[in-house]
Amino acid sequence: MSTIQQNLQDVRSRIAAAAQGCARVPEEITLLAVSKTKPVAAIAEAIAAGQRAFGENYVQEGVDKVQHFATQPEGATLDWHFIGPLQSNKSRLVAEHFAWCHTVDRLRIAQRLSDQRPAGMPPLNVLIQINISDEQSKSGIVLAELPALAEAVAALPNVTLRGLMAIPAPEQNYQRQLAVFGQMSDAFQALQQRYPQVDTLSMGMTDDMAAAIAAGSTLVRIGTAIFGARDYSPA
Ligand SMILES: *Cc1c(COP(=O)(O)O)cnc(C)c1O
């Protein structure tokens, strides 16, 4: 068995254990394999092991991978999620090549994604990114801004508001992780009351997936535990 195949099995077991620990069923939780900086060979191994949903952070790198796998036999069965910060001048590439965007944090970006979504493709699934704990970070809105942004995004024709996403500040303590994720979960449930199509709460990474699942995450974004540490040094 390859390392990636083994890692995927381990991560799936960890998700199942976390779900069972809080009386949830593992099928409620989507595993998004975060493949940023990793070569297509690593993604191909994950695909061979049954993985179908992949997350990419950098627009051009992501588009290159989407296009590579579009020509492969499994291409049509893959779900590509854009999970990185998005600048306006790159929105078209996301609208044209991805199924999901997790990082909508202003109306202007959502409008561009909707305008630029090609006719003939289903609406782009979008999540609103919440800046839940990290005041230093410029990504994401504060919760007080959510009702107005959600209403405006939900009204756009070619995107579907599916839920919320957060990247909390790194925190080793499980109880403190749980407290932050709990705030996200409350906001998510309130959003679901208002918008019936909302079904996705994207939170949890390699180091905090158990707490995220306990708090109600429906999608965990896992990179390191599947593909190993990332190397950002110049080639
Ligand atoms: C890189 C990244 C991940 C994966 O993080 P790991 O700790 O490697 O699992 C998840 N979400 C986002 C938004 C990321 O940028």
The ligand as a MOL file (V3000), in Angstrom:
LIG
                    3D

  0  0  0     0  0            999 V3000
M  V30 BEGIN CTAB
M  V30 COUNTS 15 15 0 0 0
M  V30 BEGIN ATOM
M  V30 1 C -3.2950 24.3510 3.7060 0
M  V30 2 C -4.7140 24.4490 4.1250 0
M  V30 3 C -5.3680 23.3690 4.7350 0
M  V30 4 C -4.6950 22.0670 5.0880 0
M  V30 5 O -3.9340 22.2110 6.2440 0
M  V30 6 P -3.1940 20.9640 6.9620 0
M  V30 7 O -2.8480 21.4810 8.2930 0
M  V30 8 O -2.0260 20.6290 6.1070 0
M  V30 9 O -4.1770 19.8460 7.0080 0
M  V30 10 C -6.7220 23.5180 5.0330 0
M  V30 11 N -7.3790 24.6460 4.7550 0
M  V30 12 C -6.7930 25.7030 4.1610 0
M  V30 13 C -7.5870 26.9250 3.8790 0
M  V30 14 C -5.4460 25.6460 3.8480 0
M  V30 15 O -4.8550 26.7110 3.2970 0
M  V30 END ATOM
M  V30 BEGIN BOND
M  V30 1 1 1 2
M  V30 2 1 2 3
M  V30 3 2 2 14
M  V30 4 1 3 4
M  V30 5 2 3 10
M  V30 6 1 4 5
M  V30 7 1 5 6
M  V30 8 2 6 7
M  V30 9 1 6 8
M  V30 10 1 6 9
M  V30 11 1 10 11
M  V30 12 2 11 12
M  V30 13 1 12 13
M  V30 14 1 12 14
M  V30 15 1 14 15
M  V30 END BOND
M  V30 END CTAB
M  END
